[in-house]
Every structure is written in C-alpha cells, then in structure tokens.
Amino acid sequence: MKHKTIQRVLLLTACISCSANEPHEPTTFNRDIAPIIFQHCATCHRPEGSAPFSLLDYADVIAHAEQIAFVTQSRYMPPWKPKRDYGHFVGERGLTDEEIVTIQRWIEEGEEEGAETDLPPSPQWATDWELGSPDLIAQMPTSYTLRADGPDVFRNFVIPLPVEKARYVRAIEFKPDNARIVHHATMMVDRSGAARRKHGLDGMSFGEAQDADGHFLGWTQGKTPYAGSDSLAWRLEPNTDLLLQLHMLPTGKVEPIQSSVGLFFAETPPTRRPAMLRLGRKDIDIPAGKSDYLIRDTYKLPVDVEVLTIYPHAHYLGAETR
C-alpha cells in the first residue's frame, strides 16, 4: 500500500513538472494584468481615490511593479483584515491564488505590455464618490495644518450638518482630502452643541457626542464605503454636528487637511435599529520584556443577533486581534 501511494505522488509530481515546462504565451499587462488591477485596485488607486498613487495604465503599474508583487503575494493588498479561511463576509476582498501567480509570472517574464487590442476599457467613475453623488456634502469649515514632526495627533473637528428638517441617513462616505497623513477617522454625532461651543477637542475623547443610533461611523485606509439600507437608517435632526476625530501622522513636512463627508439619505424611516456592543479592557499590565502578552474579553449575548460590522482596534502596543 505504501509503495502504491509513493508511485501516485511521483506520477503527480512528474505531470506537474511536464505541464510547467510546456510552452505558453508570454504574460502581458494588457491581456493578463490590467483586468486584475482594474477590478481589485483601481477603486482606490486612481487620481481621486484614497490611495497614494494611481494604477490606471501600464506606466503607472510598471513604476510600482515590484511593490505590487510583494504586497499581493503577502496579501497585504487588497486591504482585508479578517484571516483567510476563517469565514465568509459580505464585501470580502482579495486576489485568487491564480491572480497572484499571474502577477509574479508577468514580472519574471519581463513585464511585457502586450497588444493594444488586448487592453480592456479603463474603469470610469461618474463621480469622485464611490457610492455615487451624495445628497449632502459636509466639509470641515476650515483647513487644519498638521505640524511636520512629533508624536501622532488626535483631533476632533466639528462639521455642521445643515438640514432644515429631520432626515434619515442610510450611508456615509468619508473623503480624507490628504489621505497620507490620516491613520484612521472616527465619527460621532453631537446633538447638544457642546463640541461646537468648544470649537472641537484635542485628544481621543468625544465629549458629549454619541454614536449615530447604534451605527459605528469610521474610516481606515482601503476601506470600501458601505451602501447601507433604508431599513437601518439613522435619524439626523436639524442643528446636529458631526464630530470627526482624525488620528494623524506627521510626515516630516507641514501638511494641510480639510476632510469631507458625503451623506446619502433614505427614502423612508428605518424599521430596525442596530445596537453597538463594545468590549474593552483598561487593566493592562504587561510584564517587562514579554512580547506575546494576550488579553481576553468575552460577552455572551442573550439572544441570536445579526452581526453587521466588527471593528477591532488597538493603539501603539497592539499587534494582533484574534
């Protein structure tokens, strides 16, 4: 029995080797790489996107070819935090093994451009906003200037949301304006006017601002905006402010920023309201020299629920969320 098993393995190995040595057409950008880039990368990597450079043509991709090969093979890109093979999620992003191999092979073969007739149409967007034209665009009233160096900066900015009557918001889309300095953004709603009277707040505290009827509003690099649904929209009253907290990273030079938020209104009032459950620990006491310190926190829900979003978050010393 062992002998037969070995024969099968050797035969399979031999077949793979023969297949690998068979001649094949050279891998080209226009036929093989452009479809991958246009589908998985161009949404962010375009002139109006949140990524630091564009990937809409051969010259753009050639300039970053080695970097693209590395970040796709390591699955650092496209951005997707959950570990693979753990479960399936709505909006899951990532390249297939075959697509990753194709990128590697293209570089190994000399990064040929290929026939112009093989190039698919470049993706087009009707608007700079990924979800389409917002019903309301709200912007930081004034530009903020981030200093050139020093520690990270956490700053809350007050953005008025001018509506004349109560509206229901099904989705928001955040545009950082200067994405290279923003680590992440978190948003709360302030119906009290307290933040406006203080002209914003430094630090991580949101003061009297609260979540948007159980919704967590946030943005990180590479995050795709969620289109939402009318059934889960949150109520926006007149005289409400959006409190935008930016975690900003100095780059070595003075950087301006004036972020915007697009709001998309629901046609009807919501029929459901989500609830936010936060698990957090503050009794952290890491022994000196211990690099793999683990903290656990659990909560057993009394009823079955539908999980809409998960937002693992840690500052500075956090290395992994399981």
N, C-alpha and C positions, 0 to 999 in steps of 0.2 A: 504493500500500500504506500509506504514511504517513497519507494522507487518511482511509482506512477506519479505521485504528487510532484516530485522533483522534475520529471520529464515534462509535465504540463507547464511548470514555471519556466523551464528553459525554453520550451517552444514558444511561449508567450513573449518572453524577452527577445527571442530571435525575430519574431514577427514585428515587434515594435521597432527594433533596430533596422529591419529591412524597410519598413514604412518611412522611418525618419530619413533614410538615405535616398528615397525616391525623389526625382527632380520635381520642383514645383515652381509656379510663377513667383517672381520676386514680390515681396510685400511692399505696397506703396501707400503713401499718405492718402492720395485721392480716393483710392478704392477701399482700403482697409482701415486706415486710422481716422480719417475725417468723420466717418459715421459714429465712431466711438466718442470722439471729442465733442461733436455737435450734440449728441444725445445726453452725455453724462457730465460734461464740463462747462459748456458754453453758457449755461444759465447764469453762472456766477462770473466766469472768465470772459467777459465782454466789456466794452468801454463803460457801460452804465452799471455794471454789476459790482458786487461787493468784493470780488477777488482782486488782488493787487496787479494783475496783468491779464491781457486778453489772449484768447486762444481760438481766433476765428479764421485764421488762414495758415498756410504752410510755413511762412516766415515766422509767425508767432510761435508755432509749435516747435520748429527747429531750434529756436533760441532757448527753449526750455525742455528739450527732448530728454536729456539725461535726468533732469529733475522729475519729469513726468514718469519716466520708467521707474525711478526709485519709489516715489510716493504711491504709485498704483500697485506695485509689487508688494509693498509693505501694507497696503490697504489703508494708508493714512488718507488717501483721496480715492474716490469722492468722500466727503465727510459723512461718517455714520458711526455713532458711538457704541451701540449695542454689539456685543460679541457675536460673531457669526455662529450659526448652528444652535444658538440658544433658543430662538423662537422667531416667528414671523410678525412683522409690524406693518401697519399701513404707511405707505410712503417710503418703504425701505429702499436704500440707495446702495450702489456698489457695482463693480465690474464682475463679469464672469471670469472663471479661470482662463477660458479661451481668449477673451479680450485682453487680459493681462499678458498672456503669452504672445499674442499678436503684436502688442506694443514692443515687447522685448525683442522679438524677431525682426521687426522693422528697423530698429536701431542697429542690431547686429549685422543686418544686411546692407547698411549704408544709408538709411533714411531717404530712400528714393521718393520723389514727388509723384511720379506716375502720369498717366494720360489725363488731360484736362477733362475729357468726356466722362471720366470715372468719378469726378468730384460731385458729390450731392449738393443740392442748393444750400447755401448758407442759412442758418436759422434766422428768422426775423421775429421781432417783437413789436407789437403795435404801440407799446408804451414802455417807459423805463420801469414801471411797476410790474412785478411778476404776476400779481393777481388781477391785472387789468387796471383801468382808471379808477382811483378811489372816489368815493362820494365826498370825502372831506380830507384835505391835506393840512396837517398842523405841523408847524416848524418851531424850533427854538427861536424865541423872539430876537435874540442877538447871538452873534458868533462868540464862542468861547475859545480862548487861547491856552493851549496846554504848554507848560514850560518844557524846556529842552531836555532836562535831566532830573535825576532824583527818583524817589520811590513812586510806585503806582498812585494814581489819583482816582478817588471815588467822589463823584459829584452828582447831586440831584439837580435837574433843571425843570423848571415849571413851564409847561406848554399849555396854554389855554385851548379848550375845545369849544369853539363857538357854534352852538346850536340854539335855535330860538324856541324849540320845544323838545320834549323827551323823544329820543331816538333809541333804536336797538342796534347794537354793533355785533355783526356776525364774525368779522375778521379784522385784523390789523396787519399792516406791513411796515416794517421799520427800515429806514434808509439812513445809515450812519453818516454819510457825507464824506467822512475821512476814515475809512474802514481800517486802515493800517494802524491806527492808534487805539482802536476800541477792542478790548478783550471780550467784553460782553455788555449787554444792556438789559435792564430790568425795568418794568413799568408798573406803576400803581395809579389808582385814581384818587383824587383829593376833592371831595365834595364840601370840605369845611372852609377852604380858602386859607388855611393856616400856612401852607407852603408858599403861597403867593405873597402873603404878608412878610414872610422871611426872605423872599427873593431866592428861594432854593436853599439847599442844605449841603454842607460838606459831610463826607463820611458815608457809612453804609446804612444809616437809619433813615426810614421813610417817614418819620414823624407820625402824623395822624392819617396819612394816606392808607388806603386799603386795597385789597385785590378787587378785580372787576367782576363782582358777583360770582366768585368761585373760579374765575379764569386766571391762569398764570400767564402774564404777558412778558415775553422775553425774546432776546436775540443773541445768537453767537455766530461766529464766522462759519459760513457754509450752511446755515440753517435755511431751509425752504419754508416760506410762509404758509400757514395752514388756512385753507379757504373757509373753514368753519361751516356752520349751518344755521338757518333761521331758528331752529328749534332750541338752540343753545345760546342765543344771542344775549349780550349783557346790556343793561339799561344805562343810557347816557343822558343825564339831566342837564338843563341849562346851568351855566356858572360852574361847570366842572373843569378841573385842571388835570392834565396827565402829568404825573411826576416821573420823569425819566432819569434813572440812575445809570450813569456811564462809569464803567471801570476802564480807565485809560492808561496807556503805557507810553511814557516818554521815549522818543526815538533818537535823541541826540540833537534835535533842532526844534525850534518853536513851531507848533502845529495848530492851525485853526480848525474848528469843527462847528457845524451848525446842522444838527440832525433833524430829520423829518419823520413823521408817522402818517401813513395813509389809513383811513378808516373806511370800512365797507359796511353799509347799513343793511339790516334785514328788512324784508317786506312786511313781516308780521311779528307780533310779540312772541317770545320764547314759550315753549311748552314744557321745558325741563330746565333745571338749574344745577350746574355742577357744584361740587364741594371740593375744597382743597385740603389735603391731609399732609402735614409736614412732620417728618421725622428728623430730629436734630439732636446733637449731643454737644454739651459745653464742658463736661467733666473730663477733658482730655489731659492725660498726664503721661507723656511719652518718656520712657526711661532713656537716660543718656546713652547714645550710641546704638539704639535699636532702630533699624531701618525698615522693619516689616511689621510695625505696630498696627493692630487691627481693632476696630471698634464695630460693635454690632448694635443694631436697634431694630426692634420688631413691634408690630402692632397688628392684632387680629381683628379684622372687620367683622361686625355682627351680621352683615348681610352680603349677598353677592353684589358686585358692582361691575360697571363697565369702565375700564381704565382708559382715559383719553390721552393723557400725556404723563411722562416721567421726566423729572429734571434733577439728576444727580448733580451736586455742586459742592465743591470744597475749595478752600483758599490756601495757597502757598505750600503747605506741607502735604496736602492730599495727593496721593499718587494714583489710586485706582478705586473705582466703585464697583462692587460685585453685586 
